[in-house]
Amino acid sequence: MTSIGRLTEVDIRQVWKNEAHDFTPWLLDNSDVLGDALGMELDLREAEHSVGDFSLDLIGEEVNTGDKVIIENQLERSNHRHLGQLLTYAGGTDPAHIVWITDEFRDEHRAALDWLNERTDEATRFFGLEISAVQIGNSPVAPQFKVVASPNTWQKEIKGTTNAGLSKRQENYVRFWSLFSDEMKNRNQNWTTRESSRRLWMVFPSGTSRARYAAGITQKNAKVEIYINGGSQDENVEYLEKLRVHKDRFEQAVGMSMSWEPLPHAKAARVAVYKEADFKDEAKWPEEIDWMVTQLVALREAVEELGGMPRLLD
């Protein structure tokens, strides 16, 4: 009979003795663990970021949207001081995502985050997460995040539920990507997407789990990319360099210089092309969509001419 272990909780102070010296640096290097809990791809770039006379624990961005993310850590039960710090840091950095991590949330502080999510605009999101550590027998200790506060529509959005009850912003995403899909079909590009069209990007398969194609929009740009996240950070950078061998061919295909980007804190890498764009200006949507589809098709055709993505990354 197969031996079955029992999951036990470990005192987090045995795992991270000091919040500033142990937990925050660990989170900076393992942002994918937090990203999985939030349904984001995080690129955390700096610890102890200065905000006036104070220091924010972590700052970075959501990889696919470019939205700013700030994080305040607290390896103890939530308190008023950290709530005040969180709001001070938000005021000094203007983020889209504000994350508070604690050992345990008081009901009053969880309610405060819920209130903030109800009262602020849809582009500003507050998250509360409880951190714990677990193991089975003598196995390595594993971190465990539990989301206890989030915007009302967030969990439904990241789990891919139906389009009922979408915000105005999400409805715009749906319309934009519907037009994008129509243009793909007009060019006989029957390419199955792997992501919801209610967000700022669409993802397409490349023939290997190590990389994917994507088209996306940020606050200032439209972009097309090959996003690499199928291995360790070292492996992903190695895959990026294998693609860089064909840099001239790729840039000839897209007609412009490409940006080659290791993303160490997201444990990923990307090669991308960017174009200045304003998603809020609907009159320019056809122009942006035409550019994105053209670049996406050209990039894939170049990869296929070189033998396909699996071969290029072997």
N, C-alpha and C positions, 0 to 999 in steps of 0.2 A: 504493500500500500504506500502511495506517495506521502511523504512527510509534509505536513502542513504547519507552517509557523503561525505565530500570533503577532499582530501588529501592536507595538507598544509606543507610548509617547515618551520622548526624551526631553529633559529640562533644556530649554533653549540656551540658558546661560552656560550649560556644559558644552554647547556647540559654538556659540559666539559669546565669549566672555565679556566683550565690550562692544557697545553699539557702534561707536565712531571708528574704532580701530579694527574691529573684526567683521561685524555684520555689514556695514555700509560698503567696505571694499569687496566683500564677497558678492554682494548684490550687484555692484558695478561690473564684476567679471562674469556674473551669471544672470544677466538680465533676461535671458530666454525663459528662465523658470517663472519669473514674475510675469513676463509677457504671455506665457501659456495660460496663467490664471486670469489675466485681463482680456484675453482674446486680441492681443496686439503683438506687433513685432517691434520690440524696443531697441533703440540705440542709446544707451546711457553713456554720456560723454564726460561728465565731470562730477567729482565729489567735492563737498564743502564749497559750493558755488556762492560767491559773495552777493548778498542782497543788502545794500547799504552797510550798516555795521554788523549785520548778522550773516550766518552761513547756512545755506540750504543744503540738505544732505546729498541729494542727487538731482541732476537735470539732464535731459536728453530729448529725444523725439521719437514719435511713432514712425517707423521706417517708411511705410507705404504712403503716408499722407504728409509727412513733414511737420505734423502738429507737435507743439512743444509739450513735454511731460515733466512735471516736478514730483519729487517723492520726499516725504518726511518720515523718518524711521523712529520708532519708539519701542524698545524691548522691555516694556512694562505696560501696565494697564493705562488706557487712554486718560489724559487729563486736560484741563482747560489751557494750560500753558502751551502744549503742543498744538491744540486747535488754533490758538491765537497765532502761533508761529506759522502754521500752514497758511492762514489767510494773509499774513504779512508777506510771506514769500510769493503767494499767488499775485498779490497786488504789485510786487516788484518785478515780476517776470512775465506776466500776461500769458499764462499757459492755457492750453485747451484741456489737458488732463491733469487733475490734481489728486495725488495718491497719498494716503496716510496709512502706514503700516504699524500695527501695535501687537503686543502680546495678547491683549483682550480689550474689546471695546465696551465702555459703559453704554447703557441704553441711551443716556442723554446725548452722548457724542455721536452715536450712530443716527439718532433722530436729527441732530444738527446737520449731518451730511445729507440726509434725505431732504431736509428743508432747503438746503442750498441747491440741490439738484432741481427742486421744484420751482425755485424762485429765479435762478440764473438762466441765461439764454441757452439755447440748444447746443451752442458751440463750446460750452464750458461744462466739464463733467468732473464730479467728485467721486472718488472711490475710497472705501475703507476695507482694509484687508487685515485678517489676523494671521500671524505667522506661528507655526509650530514645527516640531521636528519629530520624526518617527523612525522606527527601525523594526526589523523582524529578526529575532534572535541576536546573533552577533554581526548582522549585516551592516554595511555603511549606513550612517544616519542620512535620512532624506528630508529636505525641507517640504513643508506643506502650507500652501496659502489657501485661505478661505475668504471669499469675497462676501462681506457682510453689508456693504452699502455700495450702490451704484445707481446710475441714472435708470429711470423706470424702463426705458426701451432697450437698454444696452444688452442685457443677457439674451433677449429675444433676437436682437440684431446679429450678434456673433454666432448664435446657434442656427441662423438661417430660417427663421419662421416666415410666415406668410407676410404679404405686403399690407395687411390691414393695419390701420392706425399709424401709418408712417408720418414722420414730421415733414414739414415743407421742404426742408433741406434734403431729407432722404428721398422724397418724391422727385426732386430735381435730379438726384443721382440716377434714379430709375429711368427718367426721361432721357438723360444724357447717354447712358449706356445702351438704352434701347435704340437710339439713333446711331450709336457706334456699331451695334450689332447689325443694324440694317445696312450700314455702309460695308461692313465685312461681307455680308451676303451678296451685296451688289457687285463685289469684286470676286465672287465665287470662293470666298474663304470660309469654308465650313469647319471652323476651328472651335472645339468645345471649350467653354470657359469653366474654370474650377472655383470661381468665387461669386459671392452675391453681388448683384448690381446695385445694391443699396449703399455702397461704400465708394471710396475715392479711387478705386482701382479695379481692374479685372485681370485675372491670371489665366494663363494658357499653358497646356502641357508641352514639354520639349522632347519627350521620349525617354526621359530618365528622371528619377526622383531627386537627383542631385541638383537640378536647376529647373527653372521655369521662366517662361516669357511673361511679361506684364506690361500693361498700359495703365497709366495713372495720371491723376491731376493733383496738384498741391495748391497752396494759397497763391503761388506766384508762377507755377510752371505746369506744362504738360510734359509727360515723359514716357519713354519706351525703354524697357530694360530686359536684361537677362539677370535674374536674381538667383544667387547660388546659396543654398543653405542645407544641402543634403549630407554634409559631413561635419567634422570638427572644424574649429576656426582655422587651424593650419591646413587642413584638407581643402577647405573652401577657398583659401588664398591660393593654394596650389592649382585648383581648378581655374581660378581667375587668370593665373599666369599662363595656363595652357591655352585659354582663349586669346590672351594678349599676343601670342605668337602670330595670330592672324589679324592683328590690329588693322593693318593697311586694307585688307579685304573687307572687313566690317565697316570701316570708315568710308571706303569707296561706295559701299552699298547704301549707306544712309546719307552720304553726301555731306558729312560734317564730322568734327572731332567728337570722340566719345570720352566719357568720364569713367575711369577705372577705379573702383572704390572698395577697398577692404573695409568691412564694418565689424571691427573686433568686438565691440560690446554687444552686438546683435548676433555674434558668432555666424556671420554671413559675409557675402561679398556681392558686388553688382557691377555690371558694365551698362552704362545708360547714355541716352541722348536726351537733352532738355530743350524746351522751347518756352519762352516767356508767354504766359497765358493768364487770363482772368476768368475763372469758372462762373463768376457772377454775371458776366456779360453774355447773355444767351445769344445775342446776335452773332457772336464769334464762335459759337459751338461748331457749326459746320466746318469752319476753317481749322479748328483744333482737331476735330475728329478726322478730317482728311489727312492732316499731318501725322497723327498718331497711327492710323491704319497704314498709311504709306510706309512709315518707318518700321512698323511691326512686321509687315509682309516682307520688306526688303531684308530685315535682319534675319528672319527665319529662312528666306531663300538663300542667303549667304551661308548660313550654318549648314543647310542641306547640301549645297554645292560642295562643301568641304567634308562631307561624309556623315553629317548628322551630329546632334549633341552628344549622344552616348559615346561615339567614336572620338570626338574632340576632347572629352573629359577623361578618357581612359589613360 
